Amino acid sequence: MTKVISIDELKELFTKPYGAKAPTKQKWSEFYNESVIFTDPTQKTEGLDSYVKAQEKLVKRCDDVFL
């Protein structure tokens, strides 16, 4: 991780107005170590690239995403 996330930056990552683009991998990489492990009820991925690919697949299956 290259920096500590502020409350405003965290909100920016997890809120998105209707039709707006999702945060980029570049934006996510500012806050995550490359060896991070993400686990949720449907998947477990290791590394930021794996996480971004999994989320891109999810987003492509949706008309819009609201976090």
Predicted model as a PDB file, atoms N, CA, C, CB and O in Angstrom, pLDDT in the B-factor column:
MODEL        1                                                                  
ATOM      1  N   MET A   1       0.843  -1.162   0.000  1.00 54.00           N  
ATOM      2  CA  MET A   1       0.000   0.000   0.000  1.00 54.00           C  
ATOM      3  C   MET A   1       0.892   1.228   0.000  1.00 54.00           C  
ATOM      4  CB  MET A   1      -0.961  -0.004   1.207  1.00 54.00           C  
ATOM      5  O   MET A   1       1.858   1.307   0.759  1.00 54.00           O  
ATOM      6  N   THR A   2       0.566   2.172  -0.844  1.00 60.00           N  
ATOM      7  CA  THR A   2       1.425   3.346  -0.958  1.00 60.00           C  
ATOM      8  C   THR A   2       0.974   4.512  -0.090  1.00 60.00           C  
ATOM      9  CB  THR A   2       1.486   3.787  -2.384  1.00 60.00           C  
ATOM     10  O   THR A   2       1.762   5.424   0.163  1.00 60.00           O  
ATOM     11  N   LYS A   3      -0.286   4.507   0.378  1.00 72.00           N  
ATOM     12  CA  LYS A   3      -0.726   5.602   1.238  1.00 72.00           C  
ATOM     13  C   LYS A   3      -1.910   5.177   2.088  1.00 72.00           C  
ATOM     14  CB  LYS A   3      -1.091   6.829   0.404  1.00 72.00           C  
ATOM     15  O   LYS A   3      -2.551   4.162   1.815  1.00 72.00           O  
ATOM     16  N   VAL A   4      -2.193   5.955   3.115  1.00 81.00           N  
ATOM     17  CA  VAL A   4      -3.335   5.708   3.981  1.00 81.00           C  
ATOM     18  C   VAL A   4      -4.560   6.355   3.348  1.00 81.00           C  
ATOM     19  CB  VAL A   4      -3.085   6.258   5.422  1.00 81.00           C  
ATOM     20  O   VAL A   4      -4.494   7.487   2.869  1.00 81.00           O  
ATOM     21  N   ILE A   5      -5.660   5.646   3.349  1.00 83.00           N  
ATOM     22  CA  ILE A   5      -6.872   6.139   2.704  1.00 83.00           C  
ATOM     23  C   ILE A   5      -7.644   7.071   3.646  1.00 83.00           C  
ATOM     24  CB  ILE A   5      -7.765   4.959   2.264  1.00 83.00           C  
ATOM     25  O   ILE A   5      -7.772   6.795   4.839  1.00 83.00           O  
ATOM     26  N   SER A   6      -8.147   8.163   3.098  1.00 89.00           N  
ATOM     27  CA  SER A   6      -8.975   9.084   3.872  1.00 89.00           C  
ATOM     28  C   SER A   6     -10.437   8.649   3.760  1.00 89.00           C  
ATOM     29  CB  SER A   6      -8.790  10.557   3.378  1.00 89.00           C  
ATOM     30  O   SER A   6     -10.778   7.822   2.914  1.00 89.00           O  
ATOM     31  N   ILE A   7     -11.275   9.192   4.591  1.00 91.00           N  
ATOM     32  CA  ILE A   7     -12.712   8.867   4.539  1.00 91.00           C  
ATOM     33  C   ILE A   7     -13.288   9.272   3.185  1.00 91.00           C  
ATOM     34  CB  ILE A   7     -13.486   9.581   5.689  1.00 91.00           C  
ATOM     35  O   ILE A   7     -14.073   8.522   2.604  1.00 91.00           O  
ATOM     36  N   ASP A   8     -12.915  10.435   2.677  1.00 91.00           N  
ATOM     37  CA  ASP A   8     -13.420  10.877   1.374  1.00 91.00           C  
ATOM     38  C   ASP A   8     -12.965   9.954   0.246  1.00 91.00           C  
ATOM     39  CB  ASP A   8     -12.961  12.304   1.089  1.00 91.00           C  
ATOM     40  O   ASP A   8     -13.743   9.650  -0.658  1.00 91.00           O  
ATOM     41  N   GLU A   9     -11.717   9.510   0.294  1.00 87.00           N  
ATOM     42  CA  GLU A   9     -11.217   8.594  -0.746  1.00 87.00           C  
ATOM     43  C   GLU A   9     -11.919   7.250  -0.663  1.00 87.00           C  
ATOM     44  CB  GLU A   9      -9.693   8.400  -0.616  1.00 87.00           C  
ATOM     45  O   GLU A   9     -12.208   6.642  -1.694  1.00 87.00           O  
ATOM     46  N   LEU A  10     -12.198   6.776   0.539  1.00 84.00           N  
ATOM     47  CA  LEU A  10     -12.917   5.515   0.713  1.00 84.00           C  
ATOM     48  C   LEU A  10     -14.332   5.635   0.154  1.00 84.00           C  
ATOM     49  CB  LEU A  10     -12.959   5.111   2.204  1.00 84.00           C  
ATOM     50  O   LEU A  10     -14.804   4.728  -0.532  1.00 84.00           O  
ATOM     51  N   LYS A  11     -15.003   6.729   0.437  1.00 86.00           N  
ATOM     52  CA  LYS A  11     -16.342   6.954  -0.107  1.00 86.00           C  
ATOM     53  C   LYS A  11     -16.302   6.995  -1.636  1.00 86.00           C  
ATOM     54  CB  LYS A  11     -16.937   8.265   0.448  1.00 86.00           C  
ATOM     55  O   LYS A  11     -17.200   6.473  -2.296  1.00 86.00           O  
ATOM     56  N   GLU A  12     -15.267   7.612  -2.191  1.00 83.00           N  
ATOM     57  CA  GLU A  12     -15.131   7.701  -3.650  1.00 83.00           C  
ATOM     58  C   GLU A  12     -15.015   6.315  -4.286  1.00 83.00           C  
ATOM     59  CB  GLU A  12     -13.905   8.550  -4.018  1.00 83.00           C  
ATOM     60  O   GLU A  12     -15.539   6.086  -5.376  1.00 83.00           O  
ATOM     61  N   LEU A  13     -14.329   5.390  -3.609  1.00 82.00           N  
ATOM     62  CA  LEU A  13     -14.181   4.040  -4.145  1.00 82.00           C  
ATOM     63  C   LEU A  13     -15.481   3.245  -4.088  1.00 82.00           C  
ATOM     64  CB  LEU A  13     -13.099   3.301  -3.389  1.00 82.00           C  
ATOM     65  O   LEU A  13     -15.724   2.396  -4.945  1.00 82.00           O  
ATOM     66  N   PHE A  14     -16.322   3.512  -3.083  1.00 81.00           N  
ATOM     67  CA  PHE A  14     -17.492   2.673  -2.858  1.00 81.00           C  
ATOM     68  C   PHE A  14     -18.830   3.354  -3.103  1.00 81.00           C  
ATOM     69  CB  PHE A  14     -17.463   2.171  -1.479  1.00 81.00           C  
ATOM     70  O   PHE A  14     -19.873   2.796  -2.764  1.00 81.00           O  
ATOM     71  N   THR A  15     -18.819   4.540  -3.682  1.00 82.00           N  
ATOM     72  CA  THR A  15     -20.069   5.178  -4.102  1.00 82.00           C  
ATOM     73  C   THR A  15     -19.868   5.656  -5.531  1.00 82.00           C  
ATOM     74  CB  THR A  15     -20.472   6.371  -3.145  1.00 82.00           C  
ATOM     75  O   THR A  15     -18.802   6.151  -5.898  1.00 82.00           O  
ATOM     76  N   LYS A  16     -20.904   5.498  -6.317  1.00 77.00           N  
ATOM     77  CA  LYS A  16     -20.790   5.846  -7.726  1.00 77.00           C  
ATOM     78  C   LYS A  16     -22.146   6.344  -8.194  1.00 77.00           C  
ATOM     79  CB  LYS A  16     -20.307   4.630  -8.581  1.00 77.00           C  
ATOM     80  O   LYS A  16     -23.136   5.619  -8.102  1.00 77.00           O  
ATOM     81  N   PRO A  17     -22.207   7.569  -8.694  1.00 78.00           N  
ATOM     82  CA  PRO A  17     -23.489   8.055  -9.233  1.00 78.00           C  
ATOM     83  C   PRO A  17     -23.941   7.202 -10.416  1.00 78.00           C  
ATOM     84  CB  PRO A  17     -23.370   9.535  -9.664  1.00 78.00           C  
ATOM     85  O   PRO A  17     -23.115   6.617 -11.117  1.00 78.00           O  
ATOM     86  N   TYR A  18     -25.227   7.135 -10.631  1.00 78.00           N  
ATOM     87  CA  TYR A  18     -25.784   6.367 -11.736  1.00 78.00           C  
ATOM     88  C   TYR A  18     -25.097   6.743 -13.038  1.00 78.00           C  
ATOM     89  CB  TYR A  18     -27.299   6.592 -11.846  1.00 78.00           C  
ATOM     90  O   TYR A  18     -25.009   7.922 -13.383  1.00 78.00           O  
ATOM     91  N   GLY A  19     -24.612   5.747 -13.757  1.00 80.00           N  
ATOM     92  CA  GLY A  19     -23.999   5.954 -15.062  1.00 80.00           C  
ATOM     93  C   GLY A  19     -22.536   6.374 -15.036  1.00 80.00           C  
ATOM     94  O   GLY A  19     -21.895   6.433 -16.085  1.00 80.00           O  
ATOM     95  N   ALA A  20     -21.996   6.667 -13.856  1.00 81.00           N  
ATOM     96  CA  ALA A  20     -20.585   7.079 -13.768  1.00 81.00           C  
ATOM     97  C   ALA A  20     -19.670   5.866 -13.877  1.00 81.00           C  
ATOM     98  CB  ALA A  20     -20.315   7.833 -12.442  1.00 81.00           C  
ATOM     99  O   ALA A  20     -20.088   4.743 -13.590  1.00 81.00           O  
ATOM    100  N   LYS A  21     -18.442   6.084 -14.284  1.00 82.00           N  
ATOM    101  CA  LYS A  21     -17.486   4.993 -14.410  1.00 82.00           C  
ATOM    102  C   LYS A  21     -17.000   4.553 -13.028  1.00 82.00           C  
ATOM    103  CB  LYS A  21     -16.295   5.415 -15.291  1.00 82.00           C  
ATOM    104  O   LYS A  21     -16.889   5.355 -12.101  1.00 82.00           O  
ATOM    105  N   ALA A  22     -16.719   3.269 -12.923  1.00 79.00           N  
ATOM    106  CA  ALA A  22     -16.192   2.703 -11.672  1.00 79.00           C  
ATOM    107  C   ALA A  22     -14.736   3.122 -11.488  1.00 79.00           C  
ATOM    108  CB  ALA A  22     -16.314   1.150 -11.671  1.00 79.00           C  
ATOM    109  O   ALA A  22     -14.079   3.512 -12.453  1.00 79.00           O  
ATOM    110  N   PRO A  23     -14.225   3.047 -10.254  1.00 83.00           N  
ATOM    111  CA  PRO A  23     -12.812   3.365 -10.019  1.00 83.00           C  
ATOM    112  C   PRO A  23     -11.903   2.455 -10.853  1.00 83.00           C  
ATOM    113  CB  PRO A  23     -12.470   3.228  -8.518  1.00 83.00           C  
ATOM    114  O   PRO A  23     -12.205   1.278 -11.047  1.00 83.00           O  
ATOM    115  N   THR A  24     -10.817   2.996 -11.329  1.00 84.00           N  
ATOM    116  CA  THR A  24      -9.875   2.244 -12.159  1.00 84.00           C  
ATOM    117  C   THR A  24      -8.948   1.385 -11.305  1.00 84.00           C  
ATOM    118  CB  THR A  24      -9.051   3.200 -13.026  1.00 84.00           C  
ATOM    119  O   THR A  24      -8.864   1.565 -10.090  1.00 84.00           O  
ATOM    120  N   LYS A  25      -8.262   0.457 -11.945  1.00 80.00           N  
ATOM    121  CA  LYS A  25      -7.261  -0.349 -11.247  1.00 80.00           C  
ATOM    122  C   LYS A  25      -6.191   0.558 -10.659  1.00 80.00           C  
ATOM    123  CB  LYS A  25      -6.627  -1.389 -12.201  1.00 80.00           C  
ATOM    124  O   LYS A  25      -5.692   0.312  -9.560  1.00 80.00           O  
ATOM    125  N   GLN A  26      -5.843   1.598 -11.388  1.00 86.00           N  
ATOM    126  CA  GLN A  26      -4.848   2.556 -10.903  1.00 86.00           C  
ATOM    127  C   GLN A  26      -5.285   3.145  -9.562  1.00 86.00           C  
ATOM    128  CB  GLN A  26      -4.629   3.684 -11.939  1.00 86.00           C  
ATOM    129  O   GLN A  26      -4.486   3.266  -8.633  1.00 86.00           O  
ATOM    130  N   LYS A  27      -6.570   3.510  -9.477  1.00 84.00           N  
ATOM    131  CA  LYS A  27      -7.090   4.097  -8.237  1.00 84.00           C  
ATOM    132  C   LYS A  27      -7.050   3.071  -7.110  1.00 84.00           C  
ATOM    133  CB  LYS A  27      -8.535   4.613  -8.438  1.00 84.00           C  
ATOM    134  O   LYS A  27      -6.628   3.389  -5.998  1.00 84.00           O  
ATOM    135  N   TRP A  28      -7.487   1.835  -7.390  1.00 79.00           N  
ATOM    136  CA  TRP A  28      -7.459   0.784  -6.366  1.00 79.00           C  
ATOM    137  C   TRP A  28      -6.029   0.493  -5.920  1.00 79.00           C  
ATOM    138  CB  TRP A  28      -8.115  -0.502  -6.897  1.00 79.00           C  
ATOM    139  O   TRP A  28      -5.788   0.248  -4.738  1.00 79.00           O  
ATOM    140  N   SER A  29      -5.089   0.519  -6.846  1.00 81.00           N  
ATOM    141  CA  SER A  29      -3.709   0.151  -6.507  1.00 81.00           C  
ATOM    142  C   SER A  29      -3.045   1.169  -5.583  1.00 81.00           C  
ATOM    143  CB  SER A  29      -2.884   0.005  -7.775  1.00 81.00           C  
ATOM    144  O   SER A  29      -2.019   0.867  -4.974  1.00 81.00           O  
ATOM    145  N   GLU A  30      -3.616   2.371  -5.469  1.00 84.00           N  
ATOM    146  CA  GLU A  30      -3.083   3.349  -4.526  1.00 84.00           C  
ATOM    147  C   GLU A  30      -3.261   2.888  -3.082  1.00 84.00           C  
ATOM    148  CB  GLU A  30      -3.760   4.701  -4.729  1.00 84.00           C  
ATOM    149  O   GLU A  30      -2.534   3.333  -2.194  1.00 84.00           O  
ATOM    150  N   PHE A  31      -4.220   2.003  -2.845  1.00 81.00           N  
ATOM    151  CA  PHE A  31      -4.578   1.623  -1.484  1.00 81.00           C  
ATOM    152  C   PHE A  31      -4.343   0.157  -1.141  1.00 81.00           C  
ATOM    153  CB  PHE A  31      -5.994   1.941  -1.253  1.00 81.00           C  
ATOM    154  O   PHE A  31      -4.467  -0.219   0.025  1.00 81.00           O  
ATOM    155  N   TYR A  32      -4.007  -0.681  -2.118  1.00 78.00           N  
ATOM    156  CA  TYR A  32      -3.856  -2.108  -1.868  1.00 78.00           C  
ATOM    157  C   TYR A  32      -2.468  -2.607  -2.221  1.00 78.00           C  
ATOM    158  CB  TYR A  32      -4.886  -2.881  -2.646  1.00 78.00           C  
ATOM    159  O   TYR A  32      -1.868  -2.176  -3.206  1.00 78.00           O  
ATOM    160  N   ASN A  33      -1.973  -3.506  -1.416  1.00 78.00           N  
ATOM    161  CA  ASN A  33      -0.729  -4.204  -1.682  1.00 78.00           C  
ATOM    162  C   ASN A  33      -0.992  -5.244  -2.770  1.00 78.00           C  
ATOM    163  CB  ASN A  33      -0.161  -4.868  -0.384  1.00 78.00           C  
ATOM    164  O   ASN A  33      -2.077  -5.822  -2.813  1.00 78.00           O  
ATOM    165  N   GLU A  34      -0.044  -5.486  -3.626  1.00 77.00           N  
ATOM    166  CA  GLU A  34      -0.224  -6.454  -4.724  1.00 77.00           C  
ATOM    167  C   GLU A  34      -0.528  -7.869  -4.242  1.00 77.00           C  
ATOM    168  CB  GLU A  34       1.015  -6.483  -5.585  1.00 77.00           C  
ATOM    169  O   GLU A  34      -1.108  -8.656  -4.991  1.00 77.00           O  
ATOM    170  N   SER A  35      -0.152  -8.210  -3.018  1.00 81.00           N  
ATOM    171  CA  SER A  35      -0.372  -9.578  -2.530  1.00 81.00           C  
ATOM    172  C   SER A  35      -1.623  -9.699  -1.666  1.00 81.00           C  
ATOM    173  CB  SER A  35       0.833 -10.044  -1.738  1.00 81.00           C  
ATOM    174  O   SER A  35      -1.782 -10.693  -0.957  1.00 81.00           O  
ATOM    175  N   VAL A  36      -2.504  -8.722  -1.709  1.00 82.00           N  
ATOM    176  CA  VAL A  36      -3.719  -8.735  -0.895  1.00 82.00           C  
ATOM    177  C   VAL A  36      -4.605  -9.925  -1.267  1.00 82.00           C  
ATOM    178  CB  VAL A  36      -4.498  -7.416  -1.067  1.00 82.00           C  
ATOM    179  O   VAL A  36      -4.623 -10.355  -2.420  1.00 82.00           O  
ATOM    180  N   ILE A  37      -5.334 -10.448  -0.292  1.00 87.00           N  
ATOM    181  CA  ILE A  37      -6.284 -11.537  -0.518  1.00 87.00           C  
ATOM    182  C   ILE A  37      -7.684 -11.003  -0.236  1.00 87.00           C  
ATOM    183  CB  ILE A  37      -5.957 -12.787   0.385  1.00 87.00           C  
ATOM    184  O   ILE A  37      -7.951 -10.492   0.852  1.00 87.00           O  
ATOM    185  N   PHE A  38      -8.575 -11.120  -1.215  1.00 84.00           N  
ATOM    186  CA  PHE A  38      -9.960 -10.702  -1.080  1.00 84.00           C  
ATOM    187  C   PHE A  38     -10.826 -11.933  -0.924  1.00 84.00           C  
ATOM    188  CB  PHE A  38     -10.413  -9.855  -2.293  1.00 84.00           C  
ATOM    189  O   PHE A  38     -10.707 -12.881  -1.700  1.00 84.00           O  
ATOM    190  N   THR A  39     -11.686 -11.929   0.061  1.00 88.00           N  
ATOM    191  CA  THR A  39     -12.604 -13.034   0.275  1.00 88.00           C  
ATOM    192  C   THR A  39     -14.000 -12.479   0.509  1.00 88.00           C  
ATOM    193  CB  THR A  39     -12.151 -13.912   1.466  1.00 88.00           C  
ATOM    194  O   THR A  39     -14.188 -11.582   1.332  1.00 88.00           O  
ATOM    195  N   ASP A  40     -14.979 -13.012  -0.214  1.00 82.00           N  
ATOM    196  CA  ASP A  40     -16.383 -12.698   0.039  1.00 82.00           C  
ATOM    197  C   ASP A  40     -17.165 -14.007  -0.084  1.00 82.00           C  
ATOM    198  CB  ASP A  40     -16.928 -11.595  -0.965  1.00 82.00           C  
ATOM    199  O   ASP A  40     -16.562 -15.043  -0.364  1.00 82.00           O  
ATOM    200  N   PRO A  41     -18.480 -13.998   0.115  1.00 87.00           N  
ATOM    201  CA  PRO A  41     -19.221 -15.266   0.101  1.00 87.00           C  
ATOM    202  C   PRO A  41     -19.149 -16.048  -1.202  1.00 87.00           C  
ATOM    203  CB  PRO A  41     -20.637 -14.999   0.406  1.00 87.00           C  
ATOM    204  O   PRO A  41     -19.416 -17.250  -1.202  1.00 87.00           O  
ATOM    205  N   THR A  42     -18.799 -15.409  -2.310  1.00 82.00           N  
ATOM    206  CA  THR A  42     -18.816 -16.107  -3.597  1.00 82.00           C  
ATOM    207  C   THR A  42     -17.446 -16.371  -4.191  1.00 82.00           C  
ATOM    208  CB  THR A  42     -19.610 -15.327  -4.567  1.00 82.00           C  
ATOM    209  O   THR A  42     -17.338 -17.126  -5.157  1.00 82.00           O  
ATOM    210  N   GLN A  43     -16.390 -15.769  -3.642  1.00 81.00           N  
ATOM    211  CA  GLN A  43     -15.080 -15.929  -4.268  1.00 81.00           C  
ATOM    212  C   GLN A  43     -13.946 -15.621  -3.308  1.00 81.00           C  
ATOM    213  CB  GLN A  43     -14.972 -15.039  -5.484  1.00 81.00           C  
ATOM    214  O   GLN A  43     -14.130 -14.960  -2.286  1.00 81.00           O  
ATOM    215  N   LYS A  44     -12.787 -16.111  -3.657  1.00 89.00           N  
ATOM    216  CA  LYS A  44     -11.552 -15.743  -2.972  1.00 89.00           C  
ATOM    217  C   LYS A  44     -10.521 -15.521  -4.064  1.00 89.00           C  
ATOM    218  CB  LYS A  44     -11.085 -16.851  -1.930  1.00 89.00           C  
ATOM    219  O   LYS A  44     -10.292 -16.400  -4.895  1.00 89.00           O  
ATOM    220  N   THR A  45      -9.903 -14.356  -4.063  1.00 88.00           N  
ATOM    221  CA  THR A  45      -8.882 -14.053  -5.048  1.00 88.00           C  
ATOM    222  C   THR A  45      -7.637 -13.564  -4.338  1.00 88.00           C  
ATOM    223  CB  THR A  45      -9.382 -13.008  -6.063  1.00 88.00           C  
ATOM    224  O   THR A  45      -7.709 -12.966  -3.265  1.00 88.00           O  
ATOM    225  N   GLU A  46      -6.502 -13.823  -4.948  1.00 90.00           N  
ATOM    226  CA  GLU A  46      -5.225 -13.389  -4.389  1.00 90.00           C  
ATOM    227  C   GLU A  46      -4.553 -12.443  -5.362  1.00 90.00           C  
ATOM    228  CB  GLU A  46      -4.309 -14.597  -4.080  1.00 90.00           C  
ATOM    229  O   GLU A  46      -4.362 -12.774  -6.532  1.00 90.00           O  
ATOM    230  N   GLY A  47      -4.196 -11.274  -4.882  1.00 87.00           N  
ATOM    231  CA  GLY A  47      -3.540 -10.266  -5.706  1.00 87.00           C  
ATOM    232  C   GLY A  47      -4.526  -9.282  -6.298  1.00 87.00           C  
ATOM    233  O   GLY A  47      -5.670  -9.627  -6.594  1.00 87.00           O  
ATOM    234  N   LEU A  48      -4.076  -8.069  -6.463  1.00 82.00           N  
ATOM    235  CA  LEU A  48      -4.932  -7.002  -6.982  1.00 82.00           C  
ATOM    236  C   LEU A  48      -5.407  -7.293  -8.398  1.00 82.00           C  
ATOM    237  CB  LEU A  48      -4.192  -5.676  -6.951  1.00 82.00           C  
ATOM    238  O   LEU A  48      -6.565  -7.022  -8.716  1.00 82.00           O  
ATOM    239  N   ASP A  49      -4.555  -7.833  -9.253  1.00 86.00           N  
ATOM    240  CA  ASP A  49      -4.970  -8.136 -10.632  1.00 86.00           C  
ATOM    241  C   ASP A  49      -6.132  -9.122 -10.651  1.00 86.00           C  
ATOM    242  CB  ASP A  49      -3.788  -8.704 -11.438  1.00 86.00           C  
ATOM    243  O   ASP A  49      -7.085  -8.937 -11.408  1.00 86.00           O  
ATOM    244  N   SER A  50      -6.064 -10.170  -9.827  1.00 87.00           N  
ATOM    245  CA  SER A  50      -7.150 -11.157  -9.764  1.00 87.00           C  
ATOM    246  C   SER A  50      -8.443 -10.526  -9.283  1.00 87.00           C  
ATOM    247  CB  SER A  50      -6.769 -12.316  -8.845  1.00 87.00           C  
ATOM    248  O   SER A  50      -9.519 -10.821  -9.802  1.00 87.00           O  
ATOM    249  N   TYR A  51      -8.332  -9.656  -8.289  1.00 81.00           N  
ATOM    250  CA  TYR A  51      -9.513  -8.983  -7.765  1.00 81.00           C  
ATOM    251  C   TYR A  51     -10.149  -8.098  -8.843  1.00 81.00           C  
ATOM    252  CB  TYR A  51      -9.146  -8.143  -6.524  1.00 81.00           C  
ATOM    253  O   TYR A  51     -11.361  -8.150  -9.053  1.00 81.00           O  
ATOM    254  N   VAL A  52      -9.343  -7.297  -9.518  1.00 82.00           N  
ATOM    255  CA  VAL A  52      -9.862  -6.390 -10.546  1.00 82.00           C  
ATOM    256  C   VAL A  52     -10.519  -7.194 -11.669  1.00 82.00           C  
ATOM    257  CB  VAL A  52      -8.726  -5.495 -11.114  1.00 82.00           C  
ATOM    258  O   VAL A  52     -11.591  -6.817 -12.142  1.00 82.00           O  
ATOM    259  N   LYS A  53      -9.904  -8.287 -12.099  1.00 86.00           N  
ATOM    260  CA  LYS A  53     -10.493  -9.117 -13.163  1.00 86.00           C  
ATOM    261  C   LYS A  53     -11.836  -9.690 -12.732  1.00 86.00           C  
ATOM    262  CB  LYS A  53      -9.537 -10.261 -13.546  1.00 86.00           C  
ATOM    263  O   LYS A  53     -12.781  -9.703 -13.520  1.00 86.00           O  
ATOM    264  N   ALA A  54     -11.934 -10.164 -11.488  1.00 83.00           N  
ATOM    265  CA  ALA A  54     -13.192 -10.715 -10.985  1.00 83.00           C  
ATOM    266  C   ALA A  54     -14.277  -9.647 -10.954  1.00 83.00           C  
ATOM    267  CB  ALA A  54     -12.997 -11.309  -9.585  1.00 83.00           C  
ATOM    268  O   ALA A  54     -15.420  -9.914 -11.325  1.00 83.00           O  
ATOM    269  N   GLN A  55     -13.931  -8.446 -10.517  1.00 79.00           N  
ATOM    270  CA  GLN A  55     -14.912  -7.365 -10.451  1.00 79.00           C  
ATOM    271  C   GLN A  55     -15.306  -6.887 -11.846  1.00 79.00           C  
ATOM    272  CB  GLN A  55     -14.360  -6.197  -9.634  1.00 79.00           C  
ATOM    273  O   GLN A  55     -16.462  -6.530 -12.070  1.00 79.00           O  
ATOM    274  N   GLU A  56     -14.363  -6.875 -12.784  1.00 83.00           N  
ATOM    275  CA  GLU A  56     -14.692  -6.490 -14.160  1.00 83.00           C  
ATOM    276  C   GLU A  56     -15.688  -7.472 -14.760  1.00 83.00           C  
ATOM    277  CB  GLU A  56     -13.419  -6.423 -15.028  1.00 83.00           C  
ATOM    278  O   GLU A  56     -16.607  -7.057 -15.466  1.00 83.00           O  
ATOM    279  N   LYS A  57     -15.524  -8.767 -14.495  1.00 84.00           N  
ATOM    280  CA  LYS A  57     -16.487  -9.766 -14.987  1.00 84.00           C  
ATOM    281  C   LYS A  57     -17.868  -9.496 -14.416  1.00 84.00           C  
ATOM    282  CB  LYS A  57     -16.031 -11.196 -14.621  1.00 84.00           C  
ATOM    283  O   LYS A  57     -18.867  -9.557 -15.133  1.00 84.00           O  
ATOM    284  N   LEU A  58     -17.922  -9.198 -13.124  1.00 79.00           N  
ATOM    285  CA  LEU A  58     -19.200  -8.903 -12.481  1.00 79.00           C  
ATOM    286  C   LEU A  58     -19.852  -7.666 -13.094  1.00 79.00           C  
ATOM    287  CB  LEU A  58     -19.004  -8.703 -10.976  1.00 79.00           C  
ATOM    288  O   LEU A  58     -21.041  -7.686 -13.413  1.00 79.00           O  
ATOM    289  N   VAL A  59     -19.095  -6.612 -13.257  1.00 79.00           N  
ATOM    290  CA  VAL A  59     -19.631  -5.359 -13.792  1.00 79.00           C  
ATOM    291  C   VAL A  59     -20.135  -5.543 -15.213  1.00 79.00           C  
ATOM    292  CB  VAL A  59     -18.568  -4.261 -13.754  1.00 79.00           C  
ATOM    293  O   VAL A  59     -21.152  -4.957 -15.585  1.00 79.00           O  
ATOM    294  N   LYS A  60     -19.446  -6.344 -16.013  1.00 83.00           N  
ATOM    295  CA  LYS A  60     -19.872  -6.566 -17.404  1.00 83.00           C  
ATOM    296  C   LYS A  60     -21.207  -7.297 -17.481  1.00 83.00           C  
ATOM    297  CB  LYS A  60     -18.810  -7.361 -18.162  1.00 83.00           C  
ATOM    298  O   LYS A  60     -21.920  -7.183 -18.478  1.00 83.00           O  
ATOM    299  N   ARG A  61     -21.550  -8.048 -16.431  1.00 83.00           N  
ATOM    300  CA  ARG A  61     -22.837  -8.774 -16.428  1.00 83.00           C  
ATOM    301  C   ARG A  61     -23.984  -7.879 -15.947  1.00 83.00           C  
ATOM    302  CB  ARG A  61     -22.743 -10.029 -15.531  1.00 83.00           C  
ATOM    303  O   ARG A  61     -25.138  -8.305 -15.971  1.00 83.00           O  
ATOM    304  N   CYS A  62     -23.699  -6.679 -15.522  1.00 81.00           N  
ATOM    305  CA  CYS A  62     -24.712  -5.785 -14.943  1.00 81.00           C  
ATOM    306  C   CYS A  62     -24.996  -4.598 -15.867  1.00 81.00           C  
ATOM    307  CB  CYS A  62     -24.252  -5.278 -13.561  1.00 81.00           C  
ATOM    308  O   CYS A  62     -24.125  -4.138 -16.605  1.00 81.00           O  
ATOM    309  N   ASP A  63     -26.230  -4.123 -15.803  1.00 80.00           N  
ATOM    310  CA  ASP A  63     -26.573  -2.885 -16.514  1.00 80.00           C  
ATOM    311  C   ASP A  63     -25.962  -1.685 -15.811  1.00 80.00           C  
ATOM    312  CB  ASP A  63     -28.102  -2.718 -16.616  1.00 80.00           C  
ATOM    313  O   ASP A  63     -25.503  -0.745 -16.459  1.00 80.00           O  
ATOM    314  N   ASP A  64     -25.956  -1.720 -14.471  1.00 73.00           N  
ATOM    315  CA  ASP A  64     -25.354  -0.662 -13.667  1.00 73.00           C  
ATOM    316  C   ASP A  64     -25.021  -1.263 -12.308  1.00 73.00           C  
ATOM    317  CB  ASP A  64     -26.311   0.584 -13.529  1.00 73.00           C  
ATOM    318  O   ASP A  64     -25.627  -2.252 -11.896  1.00 73.00           O  
ATOM    319  N   VAL A  65     -24.073  -0.676 -11.624  1.00 66.00           N  
ATOM    320  CA  VAL A  65     -23.639  -1.176 -10.320  1.00 66.00           C  
ATOM    321  C   VAL A  65     -23.728  -0.039  -9.321  1.00 66.00           C  
ATOM    322  CB  VAL A  65     -22.189  -1.754 -10.381  1.00 66.00           C  
ATOM    323  O   VAL A  65     -23.272   1.072  -9.591  1.00 66.00           O  
ATOM    324  N   PHE A  66     -24.312  -0.315  -8.174  1.00 64.00           N  
ATOM    325  CA  PHE A  66     -24.374   0.664  -7.093  1.00 64.00           C  
ATOM    326  C   PHE A  66     -23.814   0.016  -5.843  1.00 64.00           C  
ATOM    327  CB  PHE A  66     -25.834   1.173  -6.859  1.00 64.00           C  
ATOM    328  O   PHE A  66     -24.347  -0.988  -5.371  1.00 64.00           O  
ATOM    329  N   LEU A  67     -22.751   0.577  -5.305  1.00 59.00           N  
ATOM    330  CA  LEU A  67     -22.137   0.035  -4.090  1.00 59.00           C  
ATOM    331  C   LEU A  67     -22.509   0.874  -2.903  1.00 59.00           C  
ATOM    332  CB  LEU A  67     -20.618  -0.040  -4.224  1.00 59.00           C  
ATOM    333  O   LEU A  67     -22.091   0.581  -1.783  1.00 59.00           O  
TER     334      LEU A  67                                                      
ENDMDL                                                                          
END                                                                             
